[in-house]
Amino acid sequence: MNFVTAYPVLPWIGVMSVGYCLGTVSGWKAARPQRFLLRLGLALILAFVLNFARHGRTPFLWIAPSSMGGPSDLFPSNYGFPLGVVYAVWIVALLLLYPACLWFARLKQRRHDCWLSYL
């Protein structure tokens, strides 16, 4: 028997990272955290409504993708993004991350702390 296990490691890393990032929100003063979290929640709900409008009912999200051995006939024909969109997102991500990488490279050149060698 052939079993395919598609454990979503990356989504859980994302959830933990969001938790760490939102931990600083609890230190904000007055009604600022409540306003921020309300706007964030509404934006995420809007994003979900837009994902649902695009694909409708999505039972295919609960199975392994066809690239991991799942049945390809259950996925809609417009599933995913065209290659041009993927390249555009990749280029934008590179442009956004480049300043942070440059800053970190310069930090490692200036300082020689032992913990920096692990990153």
N, C-alpha and C positions, 0 to 999 in steps of 0.2 A: 504494500500500500504506500502511496506517495502523498505525504502531507506537506503543505506549504504554510509556514508560519510567518506572518508579517507583523511582527511586534513594532509598534510605532514609537521607537526610541526618540526620534527627533521631536515629535510633538510634545513629549513630556519634558524634554530639555527646554523647549520654548515656554511651557507653562511655568516651570521653575524659574526661568529667567525673568519672566514677567512678574512673578511673585517677589523676587528680589528687587526688581526695579520699582515696583509699586510700594515696597516697604518704606521708602523715603516719603511717600505721600502722607503717611500717618503722622509725620513730624511737622507738617505744615500747620499754620495757625488759622483760626477762625473757620469760616465756611468754605475756604478754598479747596480742601480735599473733596468735600461733598460735591461741589460744583464740577470739579475736574472728573471725578469718577462717574457722575451722572452723564456728562458729555461723552466720556469714553464708552460707557455702556450703550448710549443711544447710537453712537457711531458704529459699534460692533453689531448692534441689532440691524441697522441699516445695511451693513455689509452682508449680513446673513440673508436679509430679504432680497438683496440684489443677486447672491449665489444661488437662492431658491428660484428666483425669476429666470435665471439663465438655464438651470438644469431641471427644475421641477422636483418631483419626488426622486430622491437619490439613494436607492438601496445599494447601488454599486459602490458607495463609499465604505460599506461595511465588509467588503471582500478584498482580497489581494488584487492589485492591478495585474493586467495581462503580462506586463514585463516580469512579474514574479510568479507566473504560472496560473493566474486567475483567468476565468473565462472572459474573452474579449467581446463576446456578443452582448453582455450585460451593460457595457459602457456605451453612452451616447456617442454619436458620430462627431459631435462638436466638443467632446471632452478634452480639456487641456487648452493650451494656447499655441498659436502658430509660432514657428521657429523665429520669425522676426521679432515677435513680442518677447520671447525668451532672451534673445540677444540684447534687445533694448533694456530689459530689466537688469541683465548682467552688467551692461556698460554703466548704467546708473548706479548700481551697487558698487562697482569699482570706483567710480568718481566720488561717491559718498564716503567710502572707506579709506581712500588714499590719504587724506589729511590725517586721519587717526593713526594709520600705519606709519606715516612719516614722522609724526610726533613721537610714537613709541620707539621707532628706530633711533631717533636722536636722543631720547631718554636713555636708552641702553648704551649709547656711545658716551654720554656724560657721566652716568652712574654705573657702578660695578657692584651693586648689591647682589648677594648670592641668590635671592629669590627671583631676580630678573633673568637669571640663566635658565630657569625652568619655563619661561614664557616665550 
